[in-house]
Amino acid sequence: MTTKTSKSESGKIQIKWVRSAICTPVKHKLVVKGLGFTRLNQVITRPDNAAIRGMVKKIPHLVEIVEA
């Protein structure tokens, strides 16, 4: 029988908001807000799943994935 490893940080992704969304389409602004960003240069932790990865893929010019 195999032992499970702790999932404290293995299923998480850290995202940093690096560029302003001022001159972006409304859909991009909604994605930034949907991810939970409130300030520029903010780093947030979200679950690493397909929904979050898809949101990040829509705005790669505004955010970056931070390596832990």
N, C-alpha and C positions, 0 to 999 in steps of 0.2 A: 504494500500500500504506500502511496506517495504522500508526502507531507506538503501542506499548503504553505506558501510563503505569505508574509503579511502584505496586505494590499494598501498600506498607508499612503505610499507615493507612487506605486506602480501603475495605478489606473488614473493618474492625474496628469494634466498638462498645464504649464505656466505660459501665459500669453501676455505680451507687453504691447501697449498702444504707443506707437512711435511717431505717427504723423497725424496732423489735424484733419478732421472730416469736414472742414468748412466748404471747400469747393468740390465736394463729391455729390453724387446723386443721392436722392432721399433714401433709396434702398440700402445704400452703403451706410448711411447714418443710422438706419434702423438696425442693421446688423451689429454695429458697434454698441448701440444701446442694448440690444438683445443679449450680447455677451456679458454685459454688466459693467462696462467701463463708465467712469464718471469724470476722470481727469486724464490729461495727457501724461505719458511716461508712467502710467499706473501698471502694475503687474498683478494679474489675477490668476487664480488657480481654478480650473474647471475639470470635470471628468473627461477622460480621453475616450470619446466615443465618436461615432460617425457624424452625429448632428453637429457637435462642436467643431470637428475637423472640417465639415462642409462650410460652416460659417466663416472659419478662418480662411478657407480657400477662396471665398468670395471677395475678401478684402486683404490680399497679401501685401499690398502697397501701404497699408495703414498699420498693420500689426506684425509682430514677429514672435516666434516661439522661443522662449528662454530655456536654455539647457540648465538643468538643476545641478 
